[in-house]
Amino acid sequence: MTTKPTEETTMDESKEMAIRQVANALHRLNDAVIAAVGKGVTVELMRASRYHNEQGAWGDMLVPIIHKQD
């Protein structure tokens, strides 16, 4: 049995592209964190703020916290 997608489950192409861009950037960020940790740096990502578009959507803005090695 097939059901018709609802508006809640479908997304326009521009939103899908935006999600892909975030996913790709996160993949590169994770690679950079792995490389830094491999060099002996301790990296913590912390939410610095939250961006709102005033239409109900929001996203977390992150900053890296680098912990000094003892």
N, C-alpha and C positions, 0 to 999 in steps of 0.2 A: 504494500500500500504506500503510495507516495502522497506526501502532503505538500501543499503549496507554501513556499517560504513567506513568512510574514515580514512586515517592515522591521520588526525587532531583530530578525535573523539575517536580513540582507543589509549590505553596506554599499554605498556608492564607491566608484573607482577611486576618487580622490581620498576618501577615508582609508581605503585599503592600502593605497600608496603611502599615506602618512604612517600607517602601522608598520608597513615593511621598512620604511626609513628608520623608524625608532628601533625595530628589531635588528636591522643591520648595524646601526650605531652602537647598540648594546653589545652585539657580538664583537665589534672592534674594541669597545671599552673592556670587555672581559679578557680579550687577548692581551691588551695593554696591562691590565692588572696582573695577569699570569706572568707576563714578562718582567714586570717590576718585582713581584714576589720572588721570581726566579733569581733576580739580582740581589735579593736580601732586603727589599723594602717592604714594610708592612703598610697596607693600604686599606683604609676604611672609607666607604661611601656613606655620606650623611645627607639627609634632606636639609637643604638650606632654606627653601621657601616652597610655596605652592602657587603655580600660575593658574589663574582662572580666566576664562574667556567671557564671563558675564552672561553666558547662556547655559550654564549648568555643567560644562565640561571643565576639567582641571587636570593638571599634571605636576608631578614633583620635580623640582629643580635640585640637582645634586652637586655636592662639592666633595673633593677627595680630602680626607684627613690622613696625613702621613705620620705614622708613629715612629718616634726616634728609637733606634735600637740601643739596647744597653751594652 
